[in-house]
Amino acid sequence: MSHSYRYRKGDRVIITSGRYKGIRGVVESAVYQRTVDRPNDYDAGYHVVIGKAQVVTVRWDQVESGI
């Protein structure tokens, strides 16, 4: 399955669903791996830096532009 990523490293995003809903962060990288909310499945997503240095992995459809 092919997937195009919308956001790139440094883009500000808001997490729109799941455990970290409503939290703002910055994209660190685009990934294809297990995510916080679906640890048993592999999904296209992002590593998002939240807070001072915490990184979470969320699916591609769990973020929107945080501008």
VENFEN-V623189 format. One line per field, one symbol per residue. phi: phi as a letter, one per 40 degrees, with the letter a starting at -180 (. if undefined). psi: psi as a letter, one per 40 degrees, with the letter a starting at -180 (. if undefined). A space follows every 50 residues. Layout:
phi: ???
psi: ???
//
This chain:
phi: .cabccbbdgccbbcbagdbdgccabccacbbacbdcbccbcacabcbcb gcacbbbbcdcbbadbc
psi: hihhhdiihehhihheiadfhehiahhdihigaiidegeeihihaihhhi adehhihiideeiihf.
//
